[in-house]
């Protein structure tokens, strides 16, 4: 990887390895959310493919085929995903903002993120464990776009 590539190149100029390294691995994009008439509701309920403890997809290579609600983020479509958390590295770089100090590329590991509660491992539950009628008990955020 090129040194501090996120500061020197646009998202579209990153190679595949750099693109993947830019992901902080928080797992927040894997939480179930609903977008209805401009209102976003985020639940503490994770996609069934998310390894919650690691905050990583358990089948990243096949996720788009296996999980219909999964989205493939690309340099060309980052701005369309305005429901991504403000801390999302892809959103930050797209907006010209720096990576936060806790980002693994700066901190050297994911331990700082975990201590700060950035990853979902401290609160997410698997979707298969939450009946649809109980989803309202798992709302963690709601906003208008």
ABEGO torsion letter per residue (X at the ends): XBBGAAAABBAAABBAAAAAAABAGAGAAABBBBBBGGBBBBBABBBAABBAAAGBBABAAAAAAABAABBBBBAAAAAABAABBAABAAAAAAAGBBBBAABAAAAGBAAAAAAAGABAAAABBBAAABBAAAAAAABABBBBX
